[in-house]
Amino acid sequence: MVRFKERYLLVNILQPQGDASTTKKPDKPVPDILIYNRPTTDHVTPQSLLRAIRAQVAMLFGDYGSGAVDRSLQVKYLSLATSTFILRISRAHYRLVWAALTTMDELPARNGKPCTFRVVRVSGTIRKIEEEAVRRAKQIMLAAEEEMAGKKSASDDALGALFGKSGGPSAGEFDAMDVDSSASEGEPEDGG
């Protein structure tokens, strides 16, 4: 029996421009990380996402893209609270959907707000994608709590939590500039 090979894409919807609710001065300041990861409007549904993605694939790749993606594209999970969704697509054509998501620039709803669709992870199993979605949601919550408590500066953890990293180099990583400067100590600079 042949098993269908599929890929699952974990996608975040980032909304970098403020709306009317964020331009007013609230009683409590909103953490920077939550400005980008606002909840999505109720008008976004799995069906509207599929229509928008299919239209974008058709615009970019024509009939070939439409035919390749049409049968296997499916929204498996949509969370409006975390602005996250999981797509299932055939393994051979997931890059077409990824390219379409990269070029989409507004929410697929009436009077859609400008946004960015960011593919966070691609996996062959939905279990790994779900684990990553939970891990990222926890990481964003912790970063927001730390920022509200004043433990870290806003610039340190807002973008770090957004892109999956916080602080400096961790175990197994190194700063390339530090390695280069320490390796050249005591050696002549003649290049040989």
Phi, psi and omega in degrees: 000136182266133178263137177285129179270125182229162174236146177245132180247126173266121187236132173257143174257112180259133181241089188287338182266137180287150174253191185298327182287334181265344180279337175287155177275110180284166178298317177249138178292143179270132178300146182301323182296329181279344176293320179282328184256051178287154173298147180274153181295158180290347182284347178274121180237164175303323180293319179292324176297314180298316179299316182294318180293316179297320178295320180291320177297318179296322179293320183280318190242003175067210183295325179300310180297318180298315180292323182290324188265336192305312186284323190263350183284128180208139173272115182271332184205138176220121176244112179287331181293320181259000182054049183229142172215159180241129178250145172246133182212156178296149184298326183289339188236014183293334180291330176296316179292320178299315179297320179295319178296323180296326183269351177287139185229010175210158179294140180280068178214168177299133184052051183299136180280152176297139180203174177232132176263119184245117176282114185273320183206147174238132182214161178273347179234146180287334180299315180294323178294317179297318178298318179294321179297317179294317180299316181292322178296317177296318181297319179293320178297316180295320179296321179293319178296318179295321180293320178293326179282346178083018182287324181232159175285155184297322183288333181292312189257344182295306180284329177296316178290327179295321182260008173090010179227152175219143178073204182272199180297138179261187181301134180089349178250155177216159178272120186299325181293320179295320181294316181296318183289325181282331181286334185269359180291132177081359179255143178291152182264026182278359177082006184227000000 
